[in-house]
Amino acid sequence: MRILVVDDEQPTRDFFLRVLTPPEFQVVTASNGADAVELLKACPCSLAFVDIVMPGMDGLETLKSLLKVQPQLPVIMMTGYAVEDNVILALHLGAIDVVYKPFEDDNHVLTAIQQFQKRQQLKPLNEKDKPA
């Protein structure tokens, strides 16, 4: 699973590189939205984590730009601030989840990925499969 991590804070990017190790995960990081878009153009990803509050291109603009490049990209937003309006907007724009920093431990991110993987395995019911 190739995971894109976009955060202006180096410690957060380092956290992902430490926790999500090969061979199960390949992590690519960007310190800003513009670099993230270029990385995604070069190589599609399975999942992205994007910080909401960043200088320059903020997380919401980054989300929109990433989805223009790869429309089906699942994006989990990250925030360490009380930006609930932006969280709601991010979900309306296509983010699949939000995680809050600082991360309590390594399992915080791993749990978010496991929840994403479980949702990917769920298939919508066909009309014929729906209970009567």
C-alpha positions in Angstrom: 0.0 0.0 0.0 1.5 3.3 -1.1 0.6 6.1 1.3 1.1 9.8 0.7 1.6 12.0 3.8 1.3 15.7 3.5 2.2 17.8 6.5 4.3 20.9 6.9 5.7 19.6 10.2 8.7 17.3 9.8 8.0 15.3 13.1 4.6 14.3 11.7 6.2 13.1 8.4 8.9 11.2 10.4 6.2 9.6 12.5 4.5 8.1 9.5 7.9 6.9 8.1 8.7 5.2 11.4 5.3 3.6 11.9 4.4 2.5 8.4 7.3 0.3 7.4 7.9 -1.8 4.3 7.0 -4.3 2.9 3.4 -3.7 3.8 3.6 0.1 3.4 5.5 2.5 1.1 5.3 6.0 2.4 6.0 9.1 0.4 5.9 12.5 2.1 5.4 16.1 1.1 5.8 19.2 3.2 3.2 21.2 1.2 0.3 20.7 -1.1 2.0 21.7 -4.4 4.7 19.0 -3.8 2.0 16.5 -2.9 0.2 17.1 -6.2 3.4 16.5 -8.1 4.2 13.3 -6.2 0.7 12.0 -6.9 1.0 12.8 -10.6 4.3 10.8 -10.7 2.8 7.8 -9.0 -0.7 7.0 -7.8 -1.3 6.2 -4.2 -3.6 3.9 -2.3 -4.3 6.4 0.5 -3.4 9.9 1.6 -3.1 11.7 4.9 -3.3 15.4 4.6 -2.9 18.1 7.3 -5.7 20.6 7.3 -3.7 23.6 8.5 -0.6 24.3 6.4 0.9 27.5 5.1 0.4 28.3 1.4 -1.9 25.7 -0.1 -3.9 24.6 2.9 -5.3 21.1 3.4 -8.7 21.8 1.8 -7.1 23.1 -1.4 -4.6 20.2 -1.3 -7.5 17.8 -1.0 -9.3 19.3 -4.0 -6.1 19.3 -6.0 -5.2 15.7 -5.2 -8.7 14.5 -6.1 -8.4 16.3 -9.5 -5.3 14.2 -10.1 -6.6 10.9 -8.7 -10.4 11.2 -8.2 -10.9 8.0 -6.3 -8.0 8.6 -3.9 -9.1 8.0 -0.3 -8.0 10.9 1.8 -7.8 11.1 5.6 -7.5 14.6 6.9 -5.3 15.4 10.0 -5.5 18.3 12.4 -4.2 19.4 15.7 -6.4 22.4 15.9 -10.0 23.1 16.6 -11.1 23.6 13.0 -14.4 21.8 13.0 -15.8 23.9 10.2 -12.9 22.8 8.0 -13.3 19.2 9.1 -16.9 19.2 8.0 -16.0 20.9 4.7 -13.2 18.4 4.1 -15.7 15.6 4.5 -18.1 17.3 2.1 -15.3 17.7 -0.4 -14.5 14.0 -0.4 -12.3 13.2 2.6 -13.1 9.8 4.1 -12.1 10.4 7.7 -10.3 12.8 10.1 -7.7 11.9 12.7 -6.6 14.3 15.4 -3.0 15.1 16.3 -0.9 14.7 18.3 -1.2 10.9 17.8 -1.5 9.1 21.1 0.6 6.2 19.9 1.6 4.2 16.7 -1.8 2.4 16.8 -3.7 5.7 16.2 -2.6 5.8 12.5 -2.7 2.0 12.1 -6.3 1.9 13.3 -7.3 4.6 10.8 -5.7 2.5 8.0 -7.4 -0.7 9.2 -10.8 1.1 9.3 -10.2 2.3 5.8 -9.3 -1.2 4.6 -12.5 -2.6 6.2 -14.6 -0.1 4.4 -12.9 -0.9 1.2 -13.9 -4.6 1.6 -17.6 -3.7 2.2 -19.6 -3.9 -1.0 -23.0 -2.3 -1.5 -26.0 -4.6 -1.6 -27.4 -5.2 -5.1 -31.1 -4.8 -5.4 -31.5 -8.6 -5.4 -29.4 -9.0 -2.2 -31.5 -6.5 -0.2 -33.7 -8.0 2.5 -37.4 -8.0 1.7 
